Each structure stands twice: as C-alpha cells, then as structure tokens.
Amino acid sequence: MLSKGIGTMAARSLSIVHVPAFKPKWVFSPLSFCSSASKPRKLVLYSKPGCCLCDGLKEKLHAAFSLSGPEPLHDVVLQVRDITSNPEWEKAYQYEIPVLAKVLSDGSEEILPRLSPRLGVELVRKKIAAAFK
C-alpha cells in the first residue's frame, strides 16, 4: 500500500511538473506555426542617420510589433534602409523621410501614407495592420 501511494504521488508530481513545462510550448507554438506557415510580412523604412523622426518611428514600429491584439504583427519584418547609401533612394526620399513601404508578394513596394510622429504605439499598430489587409 505504501508503494502504491508513492507511485501515485510520483505520478501526480510528474504531471504537475510536466504541465508547466508543456504550457509555454503550447502558448508559443501557434505563433511559430503561423509565421512559418505563411511568408512573413515585410516593411521597409527609408531613413538616414541623425533623423530624429526616423528614429522615433523605428522605436514605435518595434513596440507595435510586440503588442498583442486582434491583429498581431509578430511576423512583420522591418528592414531599415539608409538613403545615404543609395543615390536613387536619396534623390527620391531626401525631403520625405521617414518613408514606410510595404513589400508586396511580387517584391515591389507600395509606399504607405505618412504616419504622424504624434501617433501612439497602439494607433501605429492598427494602421500597419490595416495596411496589410
């Protein structure tokens, strides 16, 4: 009877230990499954060093990507391009930065409407999510 009680207690302790170890894997597996099942969505931020508007938008985008909500942006990949490294980009965007573009499935880019520097992170998240619909 004592060995039966120990066996039951060991089984219970194993299941208690196993559940927390299993739970985080279950929580994170839908995100990794979704992101690997489809291509990641891509954004390009045209910027240049020393641009405070560019740096502010970059910070807000990273914060917006980490927020959870009805339309999460965890799979969005942000590529920052320095316009001073390419004469074509510099000519096109020198007076417009920061410029945000969505990369389409064919590899072309669609320039998104300018985001106000006064927008909060939640509104930035909503506008980026709407751009991918």
Buried (B, 14 or more C-beta within 10 A) or exposed (E): EEEEEEEEEEEEEEEEEEEEEEEEEEEEEEEEEEBEEEEEBBBBBBBBEEBEEBEBBBEBBEBBBEBEEEEBBEBBEBEBBBBEEEEEBBEBBEEEBBBBBBBEEEEEBEBBEEBEEEBEBEBBBBBBBEBEE
